[in-house]
């Protein structure tokens, strides 16, 4: 798959273009992208970075990094991805100006979007506007109950299983392994302390079961209240793993929330609970 950040990096072609941010590449996004792939033209995904909401001054925590988004789009069988920089100037273009500046140069012969797609200044453009501008448009029905905002809400509540159903795969937490407090090793449960990009969403505080690189994981998201912590930590214990992970980039599939985080009356009680968490993580099944 070809990835370009400028139109000059893509060769001229008759294109079927799927347009959207596609944060998370969830089931609804895959339906839109699939419509472009099932076409006799070159399938192209036009996506945007940074997220438009960030440029417009609204906060948003992303479901996936741009790099991961591109990997997930590639899994859909797309020929190429064009990553357009979303700028304040681009946000001010009217729908017709956007079409002239972006869609016409890219060679879009057919356009594939979700039925609720909006574009242009003030979100003034929709499917009917695209058609009025002369583009054949395939409006893909919205998958009921599936949206990036719903997925964010589920993850924010710790319901990673529900999020997986909408994503079509487990939610992921990824980051570089950095030096932490090293308490896990002294308790008999060494952990990889993940430095996650602050723009990425992480689940609600609690203990989770999951997997990384084929190894089952018991992962803690929170402030370590037993030790009076105040800074959020994301710590993954790789079950039955013995090795040095410092400096590695780990991607953890988050399968199930096991419990909330809490303080314990003593360290023996804490260790007993971690034993139970590890057993529960071993027994967890992959959602999605």
N, C-alpha and C positions, 0 to 999 in steps of 0.2 A: 504494500500500500504506500502511495506517495503522500507525504505531508508537506504542505507549503504554507508559508506565512505571507506570501505575496502572489498575486496572480501570475507574475512573470515566471514563477516556479512551476506552473502547471502548463502543459502543452495545450494548444487549441483542440477542442473536442466538442461533440454534441453531448450535452450533459443532462442527467437527471439529478437534480439538486435537492437534498434534504436540508432544511434550514432550522436551526435552533441552537440554544446553548447546550442542551443535552447533558446538564449536570447530573451525574450518576448513571446515565444511560439506562434508565429504568425500562419497564415493560412497554410503557407508552412510547418512549423514545425509540425503542427497537422496532415498534410497528411502523413508525414514520420512516426510519432508516431503511427498513426492509422493503418498503414500497419503492424507494429509489433504486435499491439493488435489483429488484424484480423488474428490470427494464432493459431495453435493447440499447440504451445509451450508457455513457460512462457514469457510473454512480459516484456522486460527490457529496460529501457532507460539508456544509458551510456552518462553522461554529464560531463562537466569539470568546475573546479573552482580552481583558478581564471580564468577569461577570458584569452584565449591564447594570445590575442593582448596585454594585460597588461604585461604578462610575457615576451613577445618578445620586449617590450619597446615602444609599440604604445599606444597612448591615445585612450580610448573608454569610453563613458558614457553608462551605462547599461540601458536597457529598464525595467528591473525588478531585484529585489534582488534575491539571490539564494533561499531564503525561499519562495518567491512568485513564482519563476520559478517552484519549486517542487510542490507547490499547483496547478499550472496551468497544469503541467504534470499529476498530479493525476486525474484531471478532465477529462483527455483523456481515463481513464479506464485502466491505466497501472498497472501491478502486482508489479513492483519494480523499483527503481531508484538507480543506482550506481553513486555516485559523485566522480570522479577521480580527484586527485590533479594534476593540470597542472604545471609542474616544468620545469626549464631550461633543466634538464636531459631528461625529457620526450620529449621535443621539438626537441632534437637532435637525437632521434631514427629514423632509417630508417623505411620505411613502413613495411618491413618484421620484423624488430625488434619490432615495435609497435604491430604488430599482435601477435607475440610470447609472448610479455610481458603483453598485455592487453586482446586481443580478445580470445586467446586460453584458458587462465585461467578462463575467465568468462563463458566459455561454449557456445559460440555463434555458433549455428547451422545454423541460417539464420541471415543476416545483412540487415538492412533497413536504407538507407541514401538518401539524396537529390541527384539528378543527377549531381549536381555541387560539390559534396563532395570532399574534399581534406584532406590528413592526412600525417603524417610523416615529417621528416626534409625537410625544404624548400617546404613544401606542395607537395612533390614528389609522393604521392600516390593518386590514384583515384579509381573509381569503377572497372575499368579493372584490376588494380593492385590487388585489393581485390579478384577478381575472379581468377586471376593467382595464388594466394596463397591458393586456394582451398575452398574459402568461397562462398556458394550460396548467391548472393546479389540481393536485390530488390532495384533498383534505381527509386525513386519516382520523377516524373516530377516536375520541378520547377513551382510554381504557378506564372503565368505571372505578372510582376510588383510588386511582393511581396518579400521583403527582409528586414532584420534588418537595413541595411544601408538606404534604402528608408524610412523606418518608422522613423529612427532618423532624416533624412533630413526634413520630413514633420513636425515632432514635433518641430524641431529647427526653422521652419518657422511659427509655431503657427497653422498649419493646422491639428488640432487634429482629425477633422472629417475624413480626408483622412487616417490618421494613424489608426483610428478605423476600417476602411474598410479592411485594411491589417491585423490587429491584430485579427479581428473577435469579438472585444469587445472594449469598451472605454479604452484609455490610462489612466494610474493611476499615481497619485503623492501621496506619502505616507511619513509620518514622525511623530516624537513625537511632541506634542504640548508644546511649551516653551513660556516663558514670552517675549513679544515684547514691542513695544513702547506704547501700550495701547491707541493709538489715536482713533481706531475704536469705542471703547465704548463711548468716549466723543462725537463722531459724531452721535451716535445712531445706529452704525453698528458694534457690537463687532466681533472681528475676532480671529480665532485660528491660531497662528503663528507656522508654521510647520518647524521643523529642519529636512531637507531631507539629507540623506546620500550623500556626495559630489560625490560618484561614480555613482549616478543615474542621468539619464537625466530628465530635467524639460523643459516645453514648453518655447517658446520665450516670452519675456516680454509682458504683456498685461493682460486683464481682461477676465476671462473664466467663463462659466456656467458649472455646474456639479452636482454631488450628492455624499453624504457620509452618510452611515448608514440610508438610506431612506430619508434623508433631502436634499432638494435642496441647492445648494451652489453657491455663487458668489465669485470667487477666483482671487486674484491679485498676479501676478508674476512680480517682478521688484524692483525698488529702491525708490519708493515713491517720484517721482520728484517734486510733489507739495510742499514737505517739504525739498527739497534739499538733499535727501538721496543718499548714494553712495553704500551701502551694499545691496545685493539682499535679498529680503524677499519674502516668500510665505505665503500669508494670506488668510484664508478661512472663509467667513461669512456664517454660517449655518442659512438659512432663517427660521424664526419662531421657533428658538431654544433658550431656556433660561436655561443655566446651566454652570457648571465649567468643562472645558475640559483639564486643565493643567495636564500634565503627561500622557494623553491618546495617543495612537498610532492611527492616522487616515489615512484611505486610501480614497482618493478623486478620483472618476471617473471624468475625464475631458471630457466634451461633445462638447463644442463649444467655439471658441474664439469670444468674444463680441466686443472688441475694443483694440487698443493700449493704453499704459499708457501715461499720460501727466500731466503737471501742469495746474492749474486753476487760474483764476484771483482772486478768494477769496474762503473762505470755503463754503459759501452759494452755489456757483456754483459747488463745489466739491460734496456737499451733494445732490444737485439736480441730478447730474450725477450718483451718487451711487444709488439713488432711481430708475433711469432708468435701471441701471445694474441689480438691484434686480428683477425688473419686467421682464427684458429679460431672466434672469436666471430661473424665474418661468415658462416662456413660452417655454424654450428650450426642445428639445426631445433627447432621448438617441440614439446615433449612434451605429453602429456595429451590 
